Amino acid sequence: MRILKFFSPKVRKVFSTTLSTKHYFFYVPMWLKNYQLHQTLSSVFSVFFRHGGLKTFSLFLLLSTTLTAQISLPTTLDTNSRKFSLSLLSSHDIQTSSINKIFARKLINGGLIKDELIQSNFDKHKTINHLGREFTNNLAVIIQNPFKKIEKLTSLDLLFEAGYASIVSAVYSKDLFGLVFKGNQNYIGDTADFSGTNFQYVDFQNIGIGFSHNKTKTSLSVNYVNIQNYLTSNFSTATVFFAEDSAQIDLDLNGDLNSTFSQKFNKGSGFSLNFKANIEVPWKDDSNAFFQFQVQNFGFAKVENILRYRSDTTISYSGFNVDNLINLSTNYLENNLWQDTLNIKQDTISSWIILPVMFQFGKILNANSTYKLQSFFGIKMYPSLKYTPKIYAGIDYLLLKNFHAGLSASYGGFGNFRAGLYLNYSSEKINFGIGTEDFYALISKKAYGQAVNIRLNYAF
């Protein structure tokens, strides 16, 4: 079992309390133990892992601490008239810029993380690094033209939607990863810089009603949104200096952490719009192609009872102060006097938040095409997240009657280049597809994430 050498032996006494992830232990300051901030962070830690996310949230624990499967399962537009249709889509996508699956699985499953593995992942890190997760389940039901008696609405179908989304977005520095997993030996006489660290996490459900045009399939829906969990953490300045003799530590911290973790299911409410427009354009050999513009989760929510921690302080520990830090009294801890020492302000607020809205535009597949080979391509964005606009392209090939296979490539998002593949069965009433946006993750532990998407459509 590896013990993190976070400080010199003397100063490390203050980190005598551990938070265990099976066989791997992360040191946290004793002044967080059994107190509200520690409970908040532990809840974040456990919830994030329970949903299957990479356990890289432990990085942030030590410092401060819908969507669509268009890319791996390209959208296919069926313009035929249907009396009823039901669509189910489940998507789970984890992507990092610098942490591979070998390292991530050690964190998730427990076990010894050897120095060589830590060093190889550390070497892959750039000054600024990204990680993120999109976990969504969506249901859509369309009922054909229930408004026949209303002349102006005869071209509209009734749309019902419901879904669940868990979105994680994070940016962190190479120094943060190095200090957590390699210890402070590389920073003696130097400064570890975590400035710009940002973490966003939100769980929410939506249920809504809208309309879909029965020919173009352009649709618009209004949704009620329930916020189940919400966490943000942002540090514009975060540095730690370690003196060469380990007798002095200088901390410069300016940032905040906002959390709603509790047993309550409803922590906020809001509304969102989902919009989808299909545009038919002339294409090669006198045929037509379809482009789709899509907006998901465009809206706001008011979150109640947010526990907020704020810090704007510069502190230097040396000599007697270091001893005091190590030998904090029980009274000092239980009365949260450490917050005054570190200039950490705690309060409870309510706030309006922007939902993680997604914009996507690109060419989609035509279900009525006579060609065996079709292309798809486009761009996907999350303006409110630390998400690089993702560009993607792919081809779809009709292997046999009713069976399609496809390849895709993408760059951006929470990571770098990825290649994907999918298989799809399509008949008169049923359409079933399964795919991955990250084929390399299926065959190699050195990949930087994983992605699985499943889609089922039934119509008659």
N, C-alpha and C positions, 0 to 999 in steps of 0.2 A: 504494500500500500504506500503510495507516494504522499509525503507531507510537504506542503507548499512552504518554501522558505520565504515568506512574504516580508519579514523584517529580520533584523539581527536577533540572536537568541534572547537578549534582554528585552527588547521591545516586543518580541513575539509572544511574551507571556499574556499580553492583553488579548491575543487572538486564541485563547484557550478553549473557546466554544466552537463547535463545528456543526455544519449542516451537512448531513450525509445523503449522497445519492448512491445507495448500495455500497460499493466497495471504494468509492472515491470520495474524499472528504474535502470540503472547501472551508477554509477558515473565515469566520466573520467576527467582528469586534465583540468583546464581551458586553459592551454597553448596548448592543442590540438585542441581547438575549432576553426572552420573556417580556419584551415590551412591544408596544403597539406597532412601531415602525418595523421591528423584526417580524412580527406576525403578518403585517401587510406584505412584506417582501417574501416571506415563506409561502404565503398564499399564492402570490404571483408565480413563484418558482414551481409549486406543485401543479397549479392549473395549467400553466404553459406546457409542462411535461406530460400531464395526463392527456392532453389533446394530441400527443405524438410529435410535438415540435422539437427541434434540435435543442439540446440542453445548454446552448450557448447563452441563455439568459443568465447563467451563473456569472458571466462576465460583468453584467450590470449589477448583480447582487453585491459584488464585492466593491464596486465603485460607489454607488449611491443607494445604492440599492438597498362576380359573383355572378358568383360572378360568372365567368364564362370559360369554357374549354375550347374556344375557337381555334387555338393554335394546334394542340395535339389531336383534337377531334373537330375538324373544321365544320362550320355551320353549313347545312344543306337546306336550300330553300325549296319547298314544295308548294307550288302555287295552285295545286288542285283544290277544289272545294271539298271540305270535310264537315260532316255533321258534328263530330266530336273529336277532340285530340287531347292526349295527356302526355306530358313530357317530364322526365326525371333526369337530373344531371347532378353528378357528384364529382367534385374535383378536390384533390389534395396535392398541393405543390409546395415544396420546401426548396429554397435556393440560397446558397451562400457564395460569396466571392472568394473566400479564403480558407474555409474549414472543410476538410474532406470527410467522407462517410466513415472511414476507419476511426477517426478521432470522435466523430459524433456518436457512433455506436458504443464506443467505450463510455461516453458520458451517459447515454441512455440506458445501457444494459449493465453498467458497472464493470470494474476490472482495472488492472494496472495500466496506466498510461505511461509508457516508457519515455525517457528523455529524447530518444531519437524521433519518436512520433511527434512529440511536442515541438522539437526543433524543426522538423520538416514542415509542419503547419505554420509555425512562426515565420519561416523563410518565405512562405507563400503570401503572407500578409503584406499589404501596402500601407502607406501612411493612414489612409482612410479605407474602411472595409464595410461591407453590407451583408445583411442576412434578412430573410423574410419568409413569410408563410401565407398562403391562401388556402383556406379550408372551407369549402362551401357545399351546401346541398340545396337544390332548388326544384320546386314543383310548379308546373304551369298547366292549367286546364282551359281549353277554349271550347265554347259551345256556339254552334253555328246560328247566327242571325235570330236571336229571340225577340227582335224588334220589328217583325214583319209588318205590323200594323202602323208603324211610325215611318212614314215615307222617307224622311231625311236620314233615317238610321238603318235602312235596309242593307247597306253595304258593310255594316259593322257586326263583328262577332263579339261575344262577351268573354272576357279574359279574367281568370282568377290566378293569383300567384301566392306562393308561400316559400320561405327559405330561411336558411341559417348560414351565417358567415362568421369565421374567426380569422382576423387579419393581424399579422405581426409584421412590423417594419423596424429595422434597427440599423444604426450607423455607429461604428466604434473605431478606436484607433489601434494601431499595432502595439503601442506602449501598454494599452489596457490588457490586451491578450498576453503580452510578455510578462507583465507584473503578476497577473493572476496565475499563469501556468508555469512560469520559469522562476518566479520570485524576484526579489529586488537586487540580486547580485550584479545584474547588468546595469543597474541605475545608481550604484554607490558613487557619490560625488557628482551625480547628474540628476536631471529632472525627468520624471515620467509625465507625459502630457496626454490627458484624456479629453481635452477640449473638443467640443463639437459632438460629444456623445449624445445620441438621441434614440429613444425607444418609444414605440407606439404599439398598443395592443387593444383590440376591441372585439368583443363577442356581441352579436345582435341577431335577432329574429325579425322577419318582416312578413306581413300578410296584406294582400292588396287586391284591388279590383280595377279593371280597365277595359279597353276596347282594342280589337285587332281588325284591320281591314281584310275582308275575306278574299281579296284577290292579290294585293301586294304583300299582305302579311305585316305591314307596318303596324306597330302597336304602341300604346301608351297606357301606363298604369300608375295609380296612386297607392302608396303603401304606408301602413302604420308600422313603426319600428319600435321594438323593445330592446333597450340596452341591457345586456346581462352582465358584462364585465367591461371595465375601462381602465386603462393605465397609460400614462405618458410620463416620460422622464427626459429632461433636456438640460444639458450643462454647457453653457457657452464658454466657461472657463473651468478647468479642472486639472491642476498640476500638483505633483508631490515631489519635493526635493529631499534626497537622502544624503546627509553629510558622510564624508569618507570614514569617520570614526564611529558612525551610527549613533552619535550622541545628539544629533539634531535632525528634526523632521519639519519641513516647511510645507504647509498645505494652503493652496489657493483654490477656493471653490465658489462658483457662482452658477446656481441652477435650481431646479425644482423637480419634485416627484409628485404625481397626482394619481390617486388610486381609489377604487370603489369596492375593493374586495370584501365581501361579507356573504352571509348565507341567503340574503334576499335575492330573489330572482329578477325582479324589476328594479333597476337602478336608474332608469331614465326612459324617456319616451320621445318620439319624434315622428317625422314623416319624410318620405322620399318618393322620387319619381324614377320610373324605368321607362326608357324610350328606345325604340328600335325602328329605323327607317331603311327600307330596301329600295334600291335605285337600279332600274334596268337601263343598260347602256348597250349600244352596238359593239359587237366583238368580231372576231375573225370569221371569214367565210360566210358573211351575212347572218351569223348567229348572234345571239344576245347573251350578255353576262350580267351578273348582279353584284352590286356593291352594297355593303351594309354599314350604316353608322349607328353605333349603339352607346347608350348611356345607362349605367347601372348605379343605383344608390346615390342619386343626386338629391341631397337633402340635409337636414339638421336634426339634432336631438338635444334635449335638455337633460343633463345628467345631475342627479341629486346626491347630496352627502358625499362629496369628493373630499377625501382626506389629503390635504396638501402640505408638503414639506418644502420649505424654501431656505436656501443658504446663499449668503453673499459675504464671504469672510476670507481673511488671510491670517493664518495662525502659524506660529513657530514654536515647536516643542524642543526644549533643550534642558539638560541637567535635571533640576528639581521638577520641572514640568513633565518631563518624560516619566520620572518615577511616579508622579501623581497620576499620569495617564495609565500606567500599569496597575497601580494599586487603588483603583477607584473604589470608594466605599459603597456598601449596599444602599445606604441612604441616598447617596449621590445618583445612583442608578435608578432606584425606585421612584424618585421624585423628578426624573427626567431632567436633572440639572445639567447633564452633559449637553443637552440641546442649547442651553444658554452659553456654555463654553464654546461650542462650535458655531454659535450664532445661527442655529437652525430654528426657523419659525414654523410652527404647526397651527393650522386652522382647518375648518370645514367649510366648503363652499359649494354652490351650485353653479353650473356653467353650461352654456350652449356650445356644442361641438359640431364640427363638420364631419359627416360620414365619409368613409373612404370611397369616394366617387371614382368610377372607372369610365374612361372614354376609349372607344375602339372603332377604327375605320379600316375597311379592307374589302377585297374581293372574296366572295363566298362561292360555294358550289351550287350548281343548278341541278336539282333532282331530275328534271326532264331533259337534260342534255343528251344528245345522241353520240357524243364523243366518249371514247373510253378513257381518255386522259384529260384531266382538268387541273387548272392551277388555282392556288389561293395565296393571298399575301396581304399584309397590312401593318398597322401600328397600334399599340396598346399603351395606355398611360394611366397612372394614378397621381394626379396633381397634388393631392394632399399628403402623400407618403414620400419617403426617401426612395424613390423608384425611378430608375432610368427608363425613359421611353423605350419600349421593346418593339423591335422590328422583326417580322417573321415572314416566311414564305414556304410553300410546299406544293406537292403534286399529289393528286388522287388518281388511282388507276382501277378500272373495272376488271378484276381478275376473272371472275365467272359471273354468271347470272346471279344478281342479288348480293354479290360479295365484292367489297371494295377494300383496297389497301392504300396506305399513303405514307409519305415521308415529309418531314418538316425540319426547318432550321430556324433558330431565333437567336437574337443577341440583345442583351439589356435586361431590364427588370431588376431583380435583386442580385444578379450575378453576371455571368459572361455568356459565351457561346454555348448553345445546346442543340442537339439533334434529336428528333423524335420520330415515332412511327405509330401507326394505328391500324386496326382492322374494323370493318363495319359491315353489318348485314342489313339489307334493306328489302322489304317486300311491300305488298300493297297496304298492309295494316301495321306492320311492325318495323321499327328501325332500332338496331342495337349496335353500339360501338364501344370499344375499349382501346385506350391508347396511353402513351406516355410522351411527355415533352422532353424527357431526358433518357434516351436509350442507353447512354453510357453508364448511367446509374444502375441499370439492370444487370450489367455484366462486369462492373468494376467497383471495388470499394473505394477507389481513389476519386470518384465523382464528387461533385460539390452540390449535392442535393438529391431530390427524388420527386417524381411527379406521376400521379395516376389519375386518369379521368374515365368515367363510365357514363354512358348516356343511353336512355331508353325512351322511345317514342311509340305511342299507340294511337292510331287514328282510323276512323271509318266514315 
